[in-house]
Amino acid sequence: MEISNKESEEEDQVETIKYQHICPNCQHVIACHEYTFQIDEDYQAYEMECLLCGCGEATVSIMPDDPRKLIVHNGY
């Protein structure tokens, strides 16, 4: 599988990447892939959508110790 037509844009501090999954034999477009990345206060936020890869989102602290994980691990 190949990646083709990759585009990147940044608007209002949100980076969006788009590309297509392409069949290497016939050049058929298998799926369109899009993901976004942004900094939201003390967190990095990722979102992905693709019929081939699936959909998902994640938020990761930019701090050395994620306050949300400290609460979970300390039993609060």
Secondary structure, DSSP 8 states (H G I E B T S, - for coil): -EEEEEEEEEETTEEEEEEEEE-TTT--EEEEEEEEEEEETTEEEEEEEETTTEEEEEEEESSSS-HHHHHHHTT-
